[in-house]
Amino acid sequence: MENKTRRQIYLVSFFLFAILAIVLILITRGYHFNFKEGRIYQAVIVVIDSNPEGAEIYINSEKCSEKTPVTLKDISAGDYTISLQKENYHPVKKHITVNTKEVNRELESVELFLEEPTLNQITSKNTENFWLSPDQKKVVYLTNKESKQKLWLLNLDKNKVTEISTKGINFIALKLITWSPKNNQFILGINNHNYYLGDLDKKTLIQIPNFPWEIKKAEWHPQDEKRLYLLLGRELYLFNLEAKQSSRRLILSNVTGFKASGNSLYCIIKKTSSIYNTKNTTEENASQEEINELWSFDLSGEKQKLITQNLPQGEVEKILIRNNHKLLPKEKQFIILVEGKNLETSLIVTEKTDKSKTDTITEIDVKVNDYFSSKNEEELIYQKQNEIYVYNFETKEKILVTRTKERITGIFLHPKNPNYFYFKTKNHLKAIDETGSFTNIILNLEENSSSKIDLVSEGNYFLILSSQNRDQKDIYQLDPQ
């Protein structure tokens, strides 16, 4: 009897130990027990965070006890609808699929935007136009009060306004041509005939003598603020701002576009080649074809190197240089927008290969209006009429982010979150993530009579030229978050 009892105790202990061991193994592997539903499930991890923090979390319409930021560890694999809500901010909703193989980070960096952001007036002299410096620390703006035009400098860091001496200049058809590398000088064009040098240190605006008319493009010399590169027609000149005579020197001819960067000058040069009839190779039977070639030079226009000769025909609208090329880090990629026949534009990218002495060409898309590189230079964001796309340099895939009813007139990269950007249409300023999942209206431009917008990245706020239902326009600051 005692042996039988002892054997039963051993068996019960063994089974209890085995069950306990199985339970411990399941727990260590992330399995949880739901006693209410009577089931065992493997828990997964979902990371949720927002800017600003403190947003309430709803999972399948049920409120979570915690707010952002949070890491949820007691959730089973499956499909969920997760909403983030914070007072005075647009709510965010996203459908996610959670599996057991990886941590879900789809909601790790969600941006929340104010439902009714306020416009704070920062000028009060009937502003006609403004220009933000490339370093985004200075604003030059033109006012017209009681038929008197004045030019002003606003220092955004010091919040200080200073008048720029203009000596009675009549600002007709005014446009800012280019900024100097140190952002302390600029070139203003008036009525396409007169050009002025603005000096923000001296607070002066002085007419430039012997400055040529009808400039197609101007760029400051990267290493010398006394000289500029000027593209006149298809001739590239180096212009000396301080020379009294013979102030410009021809560098290159047949140039359709250029970009000065670092120690190099990159130029697209139009050349003519002969195409012969296969049966008759005499000069009389040869036809002429124009081709575009991309060359690199030193800053004097010498020491040339052919990069590629396969560019499409047409006028060059924009050149962007990509330095972060993972496969060949010392090489550069060039993203070029070319306007061809019938105003048809082609967005292309060059790429170095081991098999070719010159770069190959990949056409990303056609009918492109403008493009920007992401801050990490891994993606390209570009717009086509009413569409926005993201192109990945590594996978060579392009994804449609959004398609709107209105024409898109501008894109601004979010200064802190590479997954978001802003875009402007005729009537709205909107924010969107690169997947197109979240789209929020920041401002109704039509209601606010807004005519010009620029983004100050360091502070993540917009400068907006708006009349605010009054007779005069001024610059306002808009904080979207």
C-alpha positions as CSV (number, residue, x, y, z in Angstrom):
1,M,0.0,0.0,0.0
2,E,2.8,2.3,0.9
3,N,4.6,1.5,-2.3
4,K,1.4,2.2,-4.3
5,T,1.0,5.6,-2.6
6,R,4.7,6.5,-3.1
7,R,4.4,5.6,-6.8
8,Q,1.3,7.8,-7.2
9,I,3.1,10.7,-5.5
10,Y,6.1,10.2,-7.9
11,L,3.8,10.2,-11.0
12,V,1.9,13.3,-9.8
13,S,5.1,15.1,-9.1
14,F,6.6,14.1,-12.4
15,F,3.5,15.4,-14.3
16,L,3.4,18.6,-12.3
17,F,7.1,19.1,-13.0
18,A,6.6,18.4,-16.7
19,I,3.7,20.9,-16.9
20,L,5.7,23.5,-14.9
21,A,8.7,23.0,-17.3
22,I,6.5,23.4,-20.3
23,V,4.9,26.6,-18.9
24,L,8.3,28.0,-18.1
25,I,9.5,27.3,-21.6
26,L,6.4,28.9,-23.1
27,I,6.8,32.0,-20.9
28,T,10.5,32.3,-21.8
29,R,9.6,32.1,-25.5
30,G,7.1,34.9,-25.1
31,Y,3.9,33.0,-24.8
32,H,1.1,34.4,-22.6
33,F,-2.0,32.8,-21.1
34,N,-5.5,34.4,-21.4
35,F,-7.6,32.6,-18.8
36,K,-10.7,34.6,-19.7
37,E,-10.6,33.4,-23.3
38,G,-9.0,30.1,-22.4
39,R,-6.1,30.3,-24.9
40,I,-2.4,30.5,-25.2
41,Y,-0.8,33.0,-27.5
42,Q,2.7,34.2,-28.3
43,A,3.1,37.8,-27.4
44,V,4.8,40.3,-29.8
45,I,6.3,43.7,-29.2
46,V,4.8,46.9,-30.7
47,V,6.6,50.2,-30.2
48,I,4.5,53.4,-30.3
49,D,5.8,56.9,-29.9
50,S,4.6,60.4,-31.1
51,N,5.7,63.9,-31.3
52,P,4.5,65.5,-29.2
53,E,4.3,62.8,-26.6
54,G,1.4,62.0,-24.3
55,A,-1.1,60.8,-26.9
56,E,-3.8,58.4,-25.9
57,I,-3.7,55.0,-27.5
58,Y,-6.7,53.1,-28.8
59,I,-6.4,49.5,-30.0
60,N,-9.4,48.3,-31.9
61,S,-11.3,51.2,-30.4
62,E,-10.4,50.1,-26.8
63,K,-8.5,52.7,-24.8
64,C,-5.0,51.6,-23.6
65,S,-4.0,52.4,-20.0
66,E,-0.7,53.9,-21.2
67,K,0.1,57.0,-23.3
68,T,3.0,57.5,-25.8
69,P,5.8,56.7,-25.7
70,V,5.1,53.0,-24.9
71,T,6.3,49.5,-25.8
72,L,3.4,47.0,-25.8
73,K,4.6,43.5,-24.9
74,D,1.3,41.8,-24.1
75,I,-0.3,41.7,-27.6
76,S,-0.8,38.7,-29.8
77,A,-0.1,38.4,-33.5
78,G,-2.8,39.6,-35.8
79,D,-4.4,42.6,-37.5
80,Y,-5.1,45.8,-35.4
81,T,-6.4,49.3,-35.9
82,I,-4.4,51.6,-33.7
83,S,-5.4,55.3,-33.1
84,L,-3.5,58.0,-31.4
85,Q,-5.4,61.0,-30.0
86,K,-4.2,64.2,-28.3
87,E,-6.2,67.3,-27.5
88,N,-6.0,70.0,-30.1
89,Y,-4.2,67.7,-32.6
90,H,-5.4,65.8,-35.6
91,P,-6.0,62.1,-34.6
92,V,-4.0,59.4,-36.3
93,K,-5.3,56.0,-37.3
94,K,-3.3,53.1,-38.8
95,H,-4.1,49.5,-39.6
96,I,-1.1,47.3,-38.8
97,T,-0.4,43.5,-39.1
98,V,1.7,42.2,-36.2
99,N,3.7,38.9,-36.5
100,T,5.9,37.0,-34.2
101,K,9.1,37.3,-36.2
102,E,10.0,40.9,-35.5
103,V,9.3,44.0,-33.4
104,N,6.6,46.2,-35.0
105,R,7.9,49.8,-35.4
106,E,5.3,51.2,-37.8
107,L,4.1,53.6,-35.2
108,E,7.5,54.3,-33.6
109,S,7.8,57.9,-34.9
110,V,4.3,59.4,-35.5
111,E,4.1,63.2,-36.0
112,L,1.0,64.9,-34.6
113,F,-0.1,68.2,-36.2
114,L,-2.3,70.9,-34.6
115,E,-5.9,71.2,-35.8
116,E,-5.9,75.0,-35.7
117,P,-2.3,76.3,-35.7
118,T,-2.1,80.1,-35.1
119,L,-0.5,82.7,-37.4
120,N,1.8,85.1,-35.5
121,Q,2.5,88.3,-37.4
122,I,6.2,89.2,-37.5
123,T,6.2,92.2,-40.0
124,S,3.8,95.2,-40.1
125,K,4.9,97.4,-43.0
126,N,2.8,96.0,-46.0
127,T,5.3,93.3,-47.2
128,E,5.4,92.7,-50.9
129,N,7.8,89.8,-51.0
130,F,10.5,88.0,-48.9
131,W,13.5,85.7,-49.5
132,L,14.9,83.2,-46.9
133,S,18.6,82.7,-46.9
134,P,19.9,79.1,-47.6
135,D,21.2,78.9,-43.9
136,Q,17.6,79.9,-42.9
137,K,18.8,82.5,-40.4
138,K,18.1,85.6,-42.4
139,V,15.1,87.0,-44.3
140,V,15.3,89.8,-46.8
141,Y,11.9,91.4,-47.4
142,L,10.5,94.3,-49.4
143,T,7.8,96.6,-48.1
144,N,5.6,99.2,-49.8
145,K,4.0,101.7,-47.4
146,E,2.5,105.0,-48.7
147,S,4.1,104.3,-52.1
148,K,7.6,104.2,-50.5
149,Q,9.5,100.9,-51.1
150,K,12.1,99.8,-48.6
151,L,14.3,96.7,-48.2
152,W,14.7,95.1,-44.8
153,L,16.8,92.4,-43.1
154,L,15.2,90.2,-40.4
155,N,17.7,88.2,-38.3
156,L,15.7,85.2,-37.2
157,D,18.3,84.2,-34.5
158,K,18.2,87.6,-32.8
159,N,14.7,88.6,-33.9
160,K,16.1,91.9,-35.1
161,V,15.0,94.0,-38.0
162,T,17.4,96.4,-39.9
163,E,16.8,98.6,-42.9
164,I,19.0,98.0,-45.9
165,S,20.1,101.3,-47.6
166,T,18.6,101.4,-51.2
167,K,19.0,105.1,-52.1
168,G,15.7,105.5,-53.9
169,I,15.9,102.4,-56.1
170,N,12.6,101.6,-57.8
171,F,12.0,97.9,-57.3
172,I,10.1,96.7,-60.5
173,A,9.9,93.0,-61.3
174,L,12.3,92.2,-58.4
175,K,13.8,88.8,-58.0
176,L,16.6,87.4,-55.9
177,I,19.1,85.7,-58.2
178,T,21.5,83.9,-55.8
179,W,23.0,83.9,-52.3
180,S,26.7,83.9,-51.4
181,P,28.2,80.7,-49.7
182,K,28.4,82.6,-46.4
183,N,24.8,83.9,-46.7
184,N,26.0,87.5,-46.1
185,Q,25.6,88.7,-49.7
186,F,23.0,88.3,-52.5
187,I,22.3,89.4,-56.0
188,L,19.0,91.2,-56.8
189,G,17.7,91.5,-60.4
190,I,15.4,94.4,-61.2
191,N,13.3,94.3,-64.4
192,N,15.9,91.9,-66.0
193,H,18.1,94.9,-66.7
194,N,19.8,96.1,-63.5
195,Y,21.5,93.9,-61.0
196,Y,22.5,94.9,-57.4
197,L,24.8,93.4,-54.8
198,G,23.3,93.3,-51.4
199,D,25.7,93.3,-48.4
200,L,24.1,92.2,-45.2
201,D,27.1,93.1,-43.1
202,K,27.2,96.7,-44.4
203,K,23.4,96.8,-44.9
204,T,23.8,98.2,-48.4
205,L,22.5,97.6,-51.9
206,I,24.8,98.7,-54.7
207,Q,24.4,98.4,-58.4
208,I,26.9,96.1,-60.1
209,P,28.7,97.8,-63.0
210,N,29.3,95.9,-66.3
211,F,26.9,93.1,-65.1
212,P,25.5,91.3,-68.2
213,W,21.7,91.2,-68.9
214,E,19.5,88.1,-69.3
215,I,21.3,85.8,-67.0
216,K,20.1,82.2,-67.4
217,K,21.8,81.0,-64.1
218,A,24.1,82.5,-61.5
219,E,26.1,80.7,-58.8
220,W,28.7,82.0,-56.4
221,H,32.2,80.6,-56.6
222,P,32.3,78.1,-53.7
223,Q,35.7,79.4,-52.4
224,D,35.7,83.1,-53.4
225,E,32.9,85.5,-52.6
226,K,34.3,88.1,-55.0
227,R,33.5,85.9,-58.1
228,L,30.4,84.4,-59.6
229,Y,29.7,81.9,-62.4
230,L,27.2,83.3,-64.9
231,L,25.5,81.3,-67.7
232,L,24.6,83.7,-70.5
233,G,22.8,81.8,-73.3
234,R,25.1,78.8,-73.6
235,E,28.3,80.5,-72.5
236,L,29.7,80.1,-69.0
237,Y,31.6,83.1,-67.6
238,L,33.5,83.8,-64.4
239,F,32.5,87.3,-63.2
240,N,34.7,89.4,-60.8
241,L,32.6,91.7,-58.6
242,E,35.5,94.0,-57.8
243,A,37.0,94.4,-61.2
244,K,36.4,97.8,-62.8
245,Q,37.1,96.6,-66.4
246,S,37.1,93.2,-68.2
247,S,35.1,91.9,-65.3
248,R,34.0,88.6,-66.9
249,R,36.1,85.8,-68.5
250,L,34.7,83.1,-70.7
251,I,35.2,79.6,-69.2
252,L,33.2,77.2,-71.4
253,S,30.9,77.3,-74.4
254,N,27.9,75.2,-75.4
255,V,26.9,74.8,-71.7
256,T,23.2,74.0,-71.0
257,G,23.6,73.6,-67.2
258,F,26.2,73.7,-64.5
259,K,26.7,73.2,-60.7
260,A,29.7,74.4,-58.7
261,S,30.4,72.2,-55.7
262,G,33.4,71.8,-53.5
263,N,36.5,71.9,-55.7
264,S,34.7,71.0,-58.9
265,L,32.6,72.6,-61.6
266,Y,30.1,70.2,-63.2
267,C,28.9,71.2,-66.6
268,I,26.5,69.7,-69.1
269,I,27.8,70.5,-72.6
270,K,25.9,70.2,-75.8
271,K,27.9,68.6,-78.7
272,T,27.1,67.7,-82.3
273,S,28.0,64.3,-83.7
274,S,27.7,63.0,-87.2
275,I,25.5,60.0,-88.1
276,Y,26.4,58.3,-91.4
277,N,24.3,56.3,-93.8
278,T,25.3,52.6,-93.5
279,K,25.7,52.4,-97.3
280,N,27.4,55.8,-97.9
281,T,29.8,57.1,-95.2
282,T,30.8,60.3,-97.0
283,E,30.5,63.7,-95.2
284,E,27.8,64.8,-97.7
285,N,25.5,62.0,-96.5
286,A,26.1,62.5,-92.8
287,S,23.3,63.9,-90.6
288,Q,24.0,65.9,-87.4
289,E,22.7,65.0,-84.0
290,E,23.0,67.0,-80.8
291,I,24.0,65.2,-77.6
292,N,24.4,66.3,-74.0
293,E,27.6,65.3,-72.1
294,L,28.3,65.7,-68.3
295,W,31.8,66.8,-67.5
296,S,33.7,67.7,-64.4
297,F,36.3,70.5,-64.3
298,D,38.3,72.2,-61.7
299,L,37.0,75.6,-60.7
300,S,39.0,77.3,-63.4
301,G,37.3,75.3,-66.1
302,E,40.4,73.1,-66.7
303,K,41.4,69.5,-65.9
304,Q,38.4,68.0,-67.5
305,K,36.9,64.6,-67.0
306,L,34.0,63.0,-68.9
307,I,31.3,61.6,-66.6
308,T,28.7,60.5,-69.0
309,Q,27.7,61.1,-72.6
310,N,24.2,59.5,-72.6
311,L,22.1,62.4,-71.3
312,P,18.8,63.1,-73.1
313,Q,18.6,66.1,-75.3
314,G,17.1,69.3,-74.0
315,E,17.7,72.2,-71.6
316,V,18.9,71.4,-68.1
317,E,16.5,72.6,-65.4
318,K,18.2,71.3,-62.2
319,I,21.3,69.3,-61.1
320,L,21.6,67.6,-57.7
321,I,24.7,65.9,-56.5
322,R,24.4,62.8,-54.3
323,N,27.5,62.0,-52.2
324,N,26.2,59.1,-50.1
325,H,26.7,56.3,-52.6
326,K,27.1,53.1,-50.5
327,L,28.5,50.9,-53.2
328,L,31.2,53.3,-54.3
329,P,31.5,55.9,-51.5
330,K,34.1,58.0,-53.3
331,E,32.0,58.3,-56.4
332,K,29.2,60.8,-56.9
333,Q,25.7,60.4,-58.4
334,F,24.0,63.1,-60.4
335,I,20.3,63.6,-60.4
336,I,19.4,65.8,-63.4
337,L,16.1,67.3,-64.6
338,V,16.1,67.9,-68.4
339,E,13.4,69.7,-70.4
340,G,13.2,68.2,-73.9
341,K,10.9,68.7,-76.9
342,N,7.4,69.9,-76.3
343,L,8.4,70.9,-72.7
344,E,8.6,67.2,-71.8
345,T,10.9,66.7,-68.8
346,S,13.0,63.7,-67.9
347,L,14.3,63.0,-64.4
348,I,17.5,60.9,-64.7
349,V,20.2,59.6,-62.4
350,T,23.8,58.6,-63.3
351,E,25.5,55.6,-61.8
352,K,29.1,54.3,-62.0
353,T,29.6,50.7,-63.0
354,D,32.7,48.5,-63.1
355,K,32.1,47.6,-66.8
356,S,31.8,51.1,-68.2
357,K,34.4,53.9,-68.2
358,T,31.6,56.5,-68.0
359,D,28.4,56.6,-65.9
360,T,25.3,54.8,-67.1
361,I,21.9,56.6,-67.1
362,T,18.7,55.5,-65.5
363,E,15.5,57.4,-66.3
364,I,13.5,57.6,-63.1
365,D,10.3,59.3,-64.5
366,V,9.0,61.8,-67.1
367,K,6.8,64.9,-66.8
368,V,8.5,65.7,-63.4
369,N,8.1,69.3,-62.1
370,D,10.6,69.3,-59.2
371,Y,12.6,67.0,-56.9
372,F,14.4,66.9,-53.5
373,S,16.8,64.5,-51.9
374,S,16.0,63.1,-48.4
375,K,18.3,64.2,-45.6
376,N,20.0,60.7,-45.5
377,E,20.3,60.9,-49.3
378,E,18.8,57.4,-49.6
379,E,15.6,58.5,-51.3
380,L,14.4,61.0,-53.8
381,I,11.1,62.8,-53.4
382,Y,9.7,64.3,-56.6
383,Q,6.4,65.8,-57.8
384,K,4.4,65.4,-61.0
385,Q,1.5,67.8,-61.4
386,N,-0.8,66.5,-58.7
387,E,1.3,63.5,-57.6
388,I,4.2,62.9,-55.2
389,Y,6.5,59.9,-55.5
390,V,9.4,58.5,-53.4
391,Y,12.3,56.8,-55.3
392,N,14.7,54.5,-53.5
393,F,18.3,54.7,-54.8
394,E,19.2,51.2,-53.6
395,T,16.1,49.2,-54.7
396,K,15.4,51.5,-57.7
397,E,11.7,51.4,-56.8
398,K,9.3,54.3,-57.0
399,I,6.2,54.5,-54.8
400,L,3.2,56.8,-55.3
401,V,2.7,58.6,-52.0
402,T,-0.3,60.7,-52.8
403,R,-2.5,62.0,-55.6
404,T,-4.5,65.2,-55.1
405,K,-7.2,67.0,-57.0
406,E,-5.2,70.2,-56.9
407,R,-1.9,70.8,-58.6
408,I,1.1,70.5,-56.1
409,T,3.2,73.7,-56.1
410,G,5.9,72.9,-53.5
411,I,7.4,70.3,-51.2
412,F,9.2,70.9,-47.9
413,L,11.1,68.2,-46.0
414,H,10.2,67.7,-42.4
415,P,13.3,69.0,-40.5
416,K,13.3,66.3,-37.8
417,N,11.5,63.2,-39.1
418,P,12.7,61.9,-42.5
419,N,9.5,59.9,-42.9
420,Y,7.4,63.1,-43.2
421,F,7.2,66.1,-45.4
422,Y,4.9,69.0,-46.2
423,F,3.4,70.0,-49.5
424,K,1.6,73.0,-50.9
425,T,-1.3,73.1,-53.3
426,K,-3.2,76.2,-54.6
427,N,-5.5,76.2,-51.6
428,H,-3.9,74.1,-48.8
429,L,-0.7,73.4,-46.9
430,K,-0.6,69.7,-45.9
431,A,1.6,67.3,-44.0
432,I,2.0,63.7,-45.1
433,D,4.2,60.6,-44.3
434,E,6.1,58.9,-47.0
435,T,3.7,55.9,-47.1
436,G,0.7,58.2,-47.6
437,S,-1.0,56.8,-44.5
438,F,-1.3,60.1,-42.7
439,T,-2.4,63.3,-44.4
440,N,-3.3,66.4,-42.4
441,I,-4.4,69.9,-43.6
442,I,-2.1,72.4,-41.8
443,L,-3.6,75.6,-43.2
444,N,-6.3,76.7,-45.7
445,L,-4.3,79.1,-47.9
446,E,-7.4,80.4,-49.7
447,E,-9.1,81.5,-46.5
448,N,-5.8,83.2,-45.3
449,S,-5.0,84.8,-48.7
450,S,-1.5,83.3,-48.5
451,S,0.7,83.9,-51.6
452,K,4.2,82.7,-50.5
453,I,5.5,80.0,-48.1
454,D,8.9,78.9,-46.9
455,L,10.0,76.5,-44.1
456,V,12.5,77.4,-41.4
457,S,13.9,73.9,-40.7
458,E,15.7,74.5,-37.4
459,G,12.5,75.8,-35.7
460,N,10.1,73.7,-37.8
461,Y,7.9,76.6,-38.6
462,F,6.7,78.3,-41.7
463,L,7.0,81.9,-42.9
464,I,3.9,82.8,-44.8
465,L,3.1,86.0,-46.7
466,S,-0.6,86.6,-46.0
467,S,-3.1,89.4,-45.9
468,Q,-5.3,87.8,-43.1
469,N,-8.4,89.4,-44.6
470,R,-6.9,92.9,-44.5
471,D,-5.8,95.3,-47.2
472,Q,-2.1,94.8,-46.6
473,K,0.1,91.7,-46.7
474,D,2.7,90.8,-44.1
475,I,4.9,87.9,-43.0
476,Y,3.4,85.5,-40.4
477,Q,4.9,82.6,-38.5
478,L,3.0,79.3,-38.4
479,D,4.0,76.5,-36.0
480,P,2.3,73.3,-37.3
481,Q,3.1,71.2,-34.2
